[in-house]
Amino acid sequence: MSDSAGLAAEIAACTTCTAHLPHGVRPVVQFSPTARLLIIGQAPGSKVHESGVPWDDASGDRLREWTGLTKAQMYDPARVALVPMGFCYPGKASGGDKPPRPECAPRWHARVLDTLPADRLTLLVGTYAQAHYLPESRKLSLTERVRGYRDHLPRVLPLPHPAWRSAIWMRKNPWFEAEVLPALREAILQVMR
């Protein structure tokens, strides 16, 4: 068994957060040693928890639209790693889902990222991923981090979470569609060749 396959099996068997997951344990993650695009999101939602397929919901549709990836491309683990901050659905809170479990990223992320190519592009989708991987920017708002995307290229690109609320955010920030999305698609083309 390859190192990445063994790691995937370990993650699938993880029960660390069982007591905190009202809908049970179901880690949802995708990676392989050849994936040069890494998408780090928040945590699976209820639909993803049911299907076991990362980004298998309206947010995933919007993310694919932003990136220009087809479903076949996004779900090809040889090309795209999908690694949320929390691998299991944390349950509902008022106004949305609960935050990702804090145990998950420290336990698994370094090991998963060590299996990926060093020359990958990492999309940090939402504030949880950005707070973890861009700690120097914690005092900035999500809008400021995304607007400063050039500061992190060519290896990292911060994005808002593509939930339904992002449509409202995009109307207030038309530069995202005009500037960031073309740069995002070009950066993805560079690593997907």
RATAUR-V73041 format. One record per helix or strand of 2 or more residues. SS is the DSSP state (@ for helix, = for strand). FROM is the first residue (numbers start at 1). TO is the last residue. Records with the same first field share a line. If there is no record, write none. Layout:
SS->FROM-TO  FROM-TO
//
This chain:
@->3-12  18-20  46-51  58-67  71-74  102-115  127-133  135-137  142-147  149-151  165-172  175-192
=->29-30  37-40  80-83  92-93  96-97  121-125  156-159
//
